[in-house]
Amino acid sequence: MLTVVIPWCDRPAISDTLRLNRPLIGEHELIVVNVGGDRDILMRAVNDADLADIRVVHLTGTAFNKSFALNVGLHLASHDACMMLDADIRLCEYDFVAAVEKVDDGAFVTLDRVVAEKDQVGLGRSGLAAVRHRVALDFADGRTIEVETSALFNDGNARSGPGILLASTSRLREIGGYNSAFIGWGWEDVDVIVRLQQHGLRRESHGLGWHLSGSDAAAEPSGTTKRDSELRNRALAFRNYAAGQFLGTLENDVRRCFGTGL
């Protein structure tokens, strides 16, 4: 058994996500964290999915923040392993037993590939197979952490899925979870990967996900693009690393949400 955490705010795809993922996640604990979204829309989707072990948390009076939502779910997780799943991803070819074995062996697992519904996978094209983007972080103590930030595959417009992450619940809590100082979209997933690797865990990839259609995130209210948001969050992450700060905001977020510490 493990815990699956889904952050949500007004994504209609949640209905399909819960229904289509039921064969895989139906036997696990599921926590959906609604930050600022329409309660009625979400509860209709939850009721239609008819999942046995699902908890819904509604947080009002605050703008959506993905890291904040994930930290609330992480705090409430009951099981030793925890998966962070987007509200618009259908898991395919995902073996939870094999993935948890990797976690038990000292790894954390990110989704190998994500593809849009309209695209196809497995075309077997010759020539270029993938383009991988990596960043290497050199630290004053001589260590280097190399992180793959994204990858594009030449077999049906597939990309990597660093945000769909399965890890030890206790290890995620030890690094302070996610960082809710990141605003908008981008880099919150890479930041956790950096900090898990800095914590001594290795990264492995597993499984395929379908990005459900009509679920793209809207721009921030300020009109800031996703690219601008990601660049801003990345700069903040680098400042944290330069200062030797490798903790997320889990403790502060729990206090903010529940009025108590961990």
Buried (B, 14 or more C-beta within 10 A) or exposed (E): EBBBBBBBBBBBBBBBBBBBBBEBBBBBBBBBBBBBBEEEBBBEBBEEBEBEBBBBBBBEEEEBBBBBBBBBBBBBBEBBBBBBBBBBBBBBEBEBEEBBEBBEEEBBBBBBBBBBEEEEBEEEEEEEEEEEEEEEBEEEEEEEBEBBBBBEBBBBBBBBBBBBBBBBBEBBBBBBBBBBBBBBBBBBBBBBBBBBBBEEBEBBBBBBBBBBEEBEBEBBEEEBEBEBBBEBBBEBBBEBBEEEEBBBBBBBBBEBBEEEEE
